[in-house]
């Protein structure tokens, strides 16, 4: 049974960066979603920059015209952030509720902001938000990271996905109790929006709810935090699954009619996984499986069209058979040992509105081995395929795996399809010919997986890189396209590759420098840790000594209290004796006064006087 603390944090964390970049879809999301985090950074005098993607023109509260509302909402954002202690805010001005139509522009703008600011903590709405602009901004950030051009700027940074309109499953809770009132005031500064809905109360209620598992906090903000390095090779759908408390909401757009063609032969289990990965995209694609002379696949429980060759005709002929059978204007491809990620077809279909002859994404190279249990397990996952389109470079290196590709069926046929003369690199040969018909568009997002099994028979395993067969297949391809590989083209490719290599070298040196710097920091922190441990031990000894003294004093105090009690008892007895003595003295004085009074009476009487006279006459008294 999974315990609650494995699903949600029970302790708050300090989520702090030296440079915090807040990405907000609309003016007000920055304070509703993470106003407390902003206030904590500002209070700690850390650098904060807020970037607001849209102009907010769709958030109308009255009869304002579009221009007035844009200005109003910008001013409200400045006012709200000023309350939190932040003045650095930028407005990208993209259309409200249309960010998904401006992903490329947005990615360029985010890349510019990251290069300019060099954040080590980036906050962005989570990919499970309901509003399409929120999801689009999260997707754009992941695409920016996976583009591969900002890595050295934020190599050690973290991304904190925050919630606005849809709860996420947090792995970090930040205690904002001390700045909750300021956050409320900042939300209320957005008067044009609080006139529509009581966002201040909603934000306060969410903050109170998020403090539920924290002992001493009254308000908290929830985040799902991941290092940038992990997001470079993680498909957006996997991020959404990690963040989602339940199944993420998919926003469906008009679909592009396309077919996915899968070649196979005698790898039924892998084929089933490949077909399931296509179905798992949720995209209404036609699936065509071409069985090139192998055992008949059992796919009757899936909506799959199977074309079977009675005997093997080769990989190229198998693909051509699938294309001939396709009835859709667009084609995608998958080998039976590879996988699509859920967003693969949607990403390609969205990009296909542009005027190119092909579109391709990035792929993860997954290397699998057989575990002791007999199941396959990942040995390594590398992002080896992520290169922008270069027609001339394609002559020398195939940097576009076939499963990443989307192409028009007419262009496939016009380019001549796959050449049956090739048993290896048939896809590379096709891409070279297709590239002569126009440009490809590269979408720098990880959307599929190229799998390599250590113990699986395959054409590439039979001819590993560096082998004689591998070299012979390359030479076959280069001979076919020798007329295109002119000295000028070769020189241009060499110069571009040299420039790329130099840039990579500079980036590598930079990263090595950072690594050395981090190593020094680790050593320094280790030394400081030892000093702190020694200081803590010293202070603990002092505390133990003080505790010993306190124990002694407590014992002495108990003895003293006992002695004081005895002394008080003696004093009480003495006081009682003194009071008794005082009474006796008083009684004696009273008796003496009585006797004296009697004597005085006698002395004054006639009898005493006659007695005195007689005594004198007798000579007894003078």
Secondary structure, DSSP 4 states (H G I P E B T S, - for coil): ---GGGTS-SS------SEEEEEESSTTHHHHHHHHHHHHHHHTT-EEEEEEEE--TT--SSS--HHHHHHHHHHHHHHHHHHHT---EEEEEEPTT-GGGGHHHHHHHHHHHHHHH--SEEEEE-TT-SSHHHHHHHHHHHHHHHHTSSTTTSTT-EEEEE-SSS----SEEEE-GGGHHHHHHHHHT-HHHHTTS-HHHHHHHHHHHHTTT-SS-S-EEEEEEEEHHHHTTS-HHHHHHHH-SSSPPP---PPPPEEEEEEESS-HHHHHHHHHHHHTT----EEEEEEESSPPP--TTS--EEEEESS---HHHHHHHHHHH--SSEEEEEETT-EE-TTHHHHHHHHTTSS-SEEEEEEEEEEEEE-TTS-EEEEEEEEEE-----TTGGGT---S-GGGEEEEHHHHHHTT---TT-SSSHHHHHHHHHHTTS-EEEEEEEEEEEEEETT---HHHHT-TTSHHHHHHHHHHHHHTGGG--HHHHHHHHHHHHHHHHHHHHHHHHHHHHHHHHHHHHHHHHHHHHHHHHHHHHHHHHHHHHHHHHHHHHHHHHHHHHHHHHHHHHHHHHHHHHHHHHHHHHHHHHHHHHHHHHHHHHHHSHHHHHHHHHHHHTTS--
